[in-house]
Amino acid sequence: MTRRLDDQTILEFQEKGVTVLRDVFSDWVQTLRDGVEANMLDPDPNARIYRGDKGGGRFFVDYCNWARIPQYRDFIFHSPAAAIGSELMQSDRVQLFHEHVLVKEADTGVPTPWHQDAPYYCVTCPQTLSLWIPLDVVPRETTLEFVAGSHKWDAFYRPQRFNGDPLNEGDGLEEIPDINANRGSYDIVGWAVSPGDAIAFDYRVIHGAPANANTSSQRRAFSLRLLGDNARFVRRKGIVTSPPFNQVTLKDGDVLAADEFPVLLDP
């Protein structure tokens, strides 16, 4: 397989838990824009729309629509995403977990709180990757930010909904540190990005994003969640996961083998 990434990019992802990829999906931007438009016109019942205290634009969040939106399916199965995932995760096998769409319309007064993705999920895997793909120009002041190296902290923080409510009360997990109040204590990284770029990050790395205060520009993003070798299903009694995957019949600890999680690359 032809290599797409240089050694420094792969090392940065492994060491910091996040890296930026320039112009890797430029041929797929319009396809994904068309998919997001179709998705917003016909959202899944699990879709959520958040609004700030002062109204303004919507923060639209939806996931797990690839089987019914052909543009998503086309990207997942035919773009270089799986090959890029293989290089970053250093895994020959690449499996789909799910796709996630996040649209902050103009003047959306809702920040994305600092969080890890891993505690939300019904899966465990030593190699994980999210590809956050902007479909609009995103300046540094409204882009995703990351606490570099936090994927190595061996910590699992309480997941919350994007409005700040906990996903599970009494889940036994600790609260995430107050990153905003102590920004100087952390190695916070972020990049201005353009359509065709991608930000690649580990499920365990802490990240968040400010509100979109721009009154004329929206921020559409398509995020693809991938897994490497030895992915296993996780089911904890009384714990809600996001996405819920209620239809999956796997038991706790089972190999992640189901139609909902197709294998994209397996030499």
C-alpha positions in Angstrom: 0.0 0.0 0.0 1.3 3.5 -0.9 2.1 5.6 2.1 0.2 8.8 2.5 1.7 10.2 5.7 5.2 11.1 6.8 6.9 9.7 9.9 6.7 13.0 11.8 2.9 13.1 11.4 2.5 9.6 12.6 4.9 10.2 15.5 3.0 13.3 16.5 -0.3 11.4 16.6 1.2 8.6 18.7 2.9 11.0 21.2 0.4 13.9 21.4 -2.8 12.0 20.6 -3.6 14.5 17.9 -2.2 15.8 14.6 -3.5 17.9 11.6 -3.6 16.5 8.1 -3.6 19.0 5.2 -5.7 18.6 2.1 -6.2 14.9 2.4 -9.9 14.9 1.6 -10.3 17.8 -0.9 -11.9 15.5 -3.5 -14.6 14.5 -1.0 -15.7 17.9 0.4 -18.8 18.4 -1.8 -19.8 14.8 -1.3 -19.8 15.3 2.5 -21.5 18.6 2.3 -24.3 17.0 0.2 -24.6 14.3 2.8 -24.8 16.7 5.7 -27.5 18.6 3.9 -29.5 15.5 3.4 -28.9 14.5 7.1 -30.2 17.8 8.5 -33.3 17.6 6.3 -33.9 14.0 7.6 -32.3 13.6 11.0 -32.2 10.4 13.0 -34.5 10.2 16.1 -31.3 10.4 18.2 -30.2 13.7 16.7 -29.9 16.6 19.1 -30.2 20.3 18.6 -28.7 22.7 21.2 -29.2 26.4 21.5 -27.5 29.0 23.6 -29.2 31.0 26.3 -29.6 33.9 23.9 -31.0 31.8 21.0 -29.1 32.4 17.8 -28.1 29.5 15.6 -28.5 25.8 16.2 -25.8 23.3 17.2 -26.9 20.2 15.3 -25.5 16.8 16.3 -26.3 13.5 14.7 -24.7 10.1 14.2 -24.9 6.6 12.8 -26.6 7.5 9.5 -24.1 6.0 7.1 -26.3 3.1 6.1 -29.1 5.4 4.9 -27.1 8.4 3.5 -25.3 7.4 0.3 -22.8 10.2 0.4 -21.6 9.1 3.9 -21.4 5.5 2.7 -19.4 6.5 -0.4 -16.9 8.4 1.7 -16.5 5.7 4.3 -15.9 2.9 1.8 -14.1 4.7 -1.1 -12.1 7.6 0.3 -8.6 7.2 1.7 -9.9 7.4 5.3 -9.3 3.8 6.1 -5.7 3.8 4.6 -4.9 7.0 6.6 -6.4 5.4 9.7 -4.1 2.3 9.2 -1.0 4.5 9.1 -1.9 6.6 12.1 -3.0 3.8 14.3 -0.2 1.5 13.1 -2.9 -1.2 12.5 -3.3 -3.4 9.5 -7.0 -3.8 10.3 -9.4 -0.8 10.2 -13.0 -1.1 11.3 -15.8 1.5 11.3 -17.3 2.5 14.7 -19.6 5.3 13.5 -19.8 8.6 11.8 -20.7 11.9 13.7 -21.9 15.1 12.2 -21.6 18.4 14.1 -22.9 21.7 12.7 -22.7 25.0 14.5 -24.7 27.5 12.6 -23.8 31.1 12.5 -24.2 32.8 16.0 -24.4 29.5 17.9 -23.7 30.4 21.5 -23.0 26.8 22.5 -19.4 25.7 23.2 -18.4 22.0 23.0 -17.3 21.2 26.6 -13.9 19.7 27.3 -14.4 15.9 27.2 -12.9 12.6 26.1 -14.8 10.5 23.5 -13.8 7.1 24.9 -16.0 7.1 28.1 -19.1 7.7 25.9 -18.6 4.5 23.9 -19.6 0.9 24.0 -16.3 -0.2 22.7 -12.7 -0.7 23.9 -9.7 -0.9 21.6 -6.0 -0.2 22.0 -5.9 1.7 18.6 -8.5 4.4 18.0 -8.9 7.3 15.6 -11.3 10.1 15.0 -11.0 12.1 11.7 -12.6 15.5 12.2 -13.1 16.9 8.7 -14.2 20.5 8.4 -16.6 21.4 5.5 -16.1 25.1 6.0 -13.1 27.3 6.8 -12.6 27.2 10.6 -10.4 29.9 12.1 -8.1 29.2 15.1 -10.5 30.9 17.5 -13.4 28.5 16.8 -11.5 25.3 16.0 -11.3 22.2 18.1 -8.6 22.4 20.8 -6.8 19.4 22.4 -4.8 18.8 25.6 -1.8 17.2 24.0 -0.7 14.0 25.6 -3.8 13.5 27.7 -4.5 10.2 25.9 -1.6 8.8 28.1 -3.0 9.9 31.4 -4.7 6.6 32.1 -7.8 8.5 33.1 -11.5 8.0 32.2 -13.6 11.1 32.9 -17.4 11.4 33.3 -19.1 11.9 30.0 -21.6 14.7 29.6 -24.1 15.9 27.0 -23.0 18.9 25.1 -25.4 21.1 27.2 -23.4 20.1 30.3 -25.7 17.5 31.7 -24.1 14.2 32.7 -24.8 11.3 30.4 -25.0 9.0 33.4 -25.6 10.1 37.0 -23.5 8.2 39.5 -21.3 6.4 37.0 -18.4 6.4 39.4 -16.1 8.3 37.0 -14.3 11.5 38.1 -15.1 14.9 36.8 -12.8 16.3 34.0 -10.4 19.0 35.2 -11.4 22.6 34.7 -9.2 23.2 31.6 -10.5 26.7 30.9 -9.7 27.9 34.4 -6.1 26.6 34.1 -5.2 26.8 30.5 -1.6 27.7 31.3 -1.1 24.3 33.0 -1.8 22.3 29.9 -0.3 21.9 26.5 -3.3 23.0 24.5 -3.0 22.7 20.7 -5.4 23.6 17.8 -5.2 24.6 14.2 -7.1 26.8 11.7 -8.3 24.4 9.1 -10.0 24.4 5.7 -12.3 22.1 3.8 -10.2 19.1 2.7 -8.1 19.1 5.9 -8.6 16.8 8.8 -7.8 16.7 12.5 -6.9 13.2 13.6 -7.1 12.3 17.3 -7.2 9.4 19.7 -10.6 8.7 21.5 -8.9 9.2 24.8 -7.5 12.7 24.2 -9.3 15.6 26.0 -10.7 18.1 23.6 -13.4 20.9 23.2 -14.3 23.9 21.1 -15.6 27.4 21.7 -19.0 28.6 20.5 -19.4 29.9 17.0 -19.9 33.6 17.6 -19.5 34.5 13.9 -22.8 36.0 12.8 -22.4 35.0 9.1 -20.5 31.7 8.9 -21.4 28.2 9.9 -19.1 25.4 11.0 -19.9 22.1 9.5 -17.8 19.1 10.4 -18.0 15.4 9.5 -16.2 13.1 12.0 -15.3 9.5 11.3 -14.6 7.1 14.2 -12.3 4.2 13.3 -10.9 1.3 15.3 -7.8 -0.9 14.9 -7.0 -4.4 16.0 -8.8 -6.3 18.8 -11.9 -4.0 19.2 -14.3 -5.4 21.8 -17.9 -4.6 22.7 -18.5 -3.0 26.2 -21.8 -3.3 28.0 -22.2 -2.0 31.5 -25.4 -2.5 33.4 -27.4 0.7 33.8 -25.0 2.8 31.8 -26.1 4.6 28.7 -23.6 4.9 25.9 -23.6 7.4 23.1 -24.2 6.3 20.4 -26.5 3.8 22.2 -26.4 0.9 19.6 -29.4 -0.6 21.4 -30.0 -3.0 18.5 -26.6 -4.6 18.9 -26.9 -8.0 20.6 -23.2 -8.5 21.5 -22.3 -9.3 25.1 -19.7 -7.4 27.2 -16.2 -8.4 26.0 -17.3 -9.9 22.6 -15.2 -9.2 19.6 -16.8 -6.2 17.8 -18.4 -8.2 14.9 -21.7 -6.9 13.7 -23.2 -5.3 10.6 -23.1 -2.0 12.3 -19.3 -2.1 12.4 -18.0 -3.1 9.0 -14.4 -3.9 8.5 -12.9 -1.4 6.0 -9.4 -2.7 5.7 -8.1 -6.2 6.6 -5.1 -7.5 4.5 
